[in-house]
Structure formats: C-alpha cells, structure tokens
C-alpha cells in the first residue's frame, strides 16, 4: 500500500502504471520526486488523503500489455551497461525526434499566431530553444563521455561518480524549465482561437516532456543508483 511517507519516485519504481496518472496531474516524480508525498501534494494545494486513495486505486490496476510505461519493470532487471544501451536506443532517439518536430511546429505557430499571442509564444519559443540546446548537449555528454566511462569502470571511481552527479544536476535544471513551460501554457491548454497546428504543437510538446520525465526517472532512480552500488 502506498503511504504519505513514500516519495513519488518510490511509487513509480514500484508501480510504473501510475505514471500516466501522475503525468495527468503534472506531478514531478523524476527530478523533484524525492520529497515525501505528504509534503509534495500539500505544496500543490491538493488533499493528501484523497490523492492517496486515488493513487492506490490506480496502482492496484493491472498494467496493460501495451502500456508504454510498463517497460520500467523490465528496465529494472537489466544490468547497468544494458540500461545505458537501452536509454540510448529508446529515449535518446525518441526525444531527439520529438524535439525537432516540436521546434518546427513552434516556429510555425509563432509566425501565424504572433498578432494575438505574440508575447506568450515569444516567451515559449525562447524557453524551448534554450531547453532543446541544453538537452542536445546533455545527450552528447552522456553518449560520448559519461556512459562510456560507466561501461569502462563497472566499479565506479570518484571521477565517474562526480560526472554522474553532474548529469543529475542537469536533469534538475531541465525539469525546472519544463515546469516553467507548463505554467506558461496552462499545462498545454490551447487558447480558444487555436488552430489544429497550434493544438498539435502543444500535444507534441507534452508527449516530449512525458517521455523526458520517464527518461530522467530511469536514470536518476534506477540506473544511476544501481551503478553507484557497484563500488
């Protein structure tokens, strides 16, 4: 049973089928998911007992075979080197594709809807451009430096662990920008005069961020702690 003293990261690790529910409430279970539920939920202005009841109900449901989040269960059974391979082959590929698609769409609606939503879209464009650059550099750092060192040093040394900590710090920074974008877009709620492309832009951006949250969770809460334990 999930209790108020558990963290959201603990919940997702034990019950991956709760990810969709948590994403729907825009609750952070990856970067900032290490506070007790009692604290995290109150900070959101939500009723803790009501939330726990709903969360336990969701956690008790069987995971559908085609649930896109069910792979966390199999991910936890991988060796660390296999986890790194999996992250590069799945989330790095998916996130790069969605980032490029979102960038193209955002540039289109920035031009078309500038007369009525120029201030908001300019801010969104600026935030997203910075986030995309940071994530692209972050992925390169993982693929070309940190992950190779983790493979070369199955029993981690201080240098490699320090680099892993840098990755976690960068995750927190990306998470902060994503939260700012969520607030700016009213959790990806299109304006009343939004065209189909505007709505598609928000939907694609939300899908990207959902995948990034899962990506970061796998690294921060599964792969990196597992690696650190190999000392």
Secondary structure as UniProt FT lines:
FT   TURN            4..5
FT   HELIX           8..14
FT   HELIX           16..18
FT   HELIX           19..24
FT   TURN            25..26
FT   TURN            31..34
FT   HELIX           37..43
FT   TURN            44..45
FT   HELIX           48..60
FT   TURN            65..66
FT   TURN            68..70
FT   HELIX           71..75
FT   TURN            76..77
FT   HELIX           80..89
FT   HELIX           91..112
FT   HELIX           114..141
FT   HELIX           142..146
FT   HELIX           147..152
FT   HELIX           158..184
FT   TURN            185..188
FT   TURN            192..193
FT   HELIX           196..217
FT   HELIX           218..223
FT   HELIX           224..228
FT   TURN            229..230
//
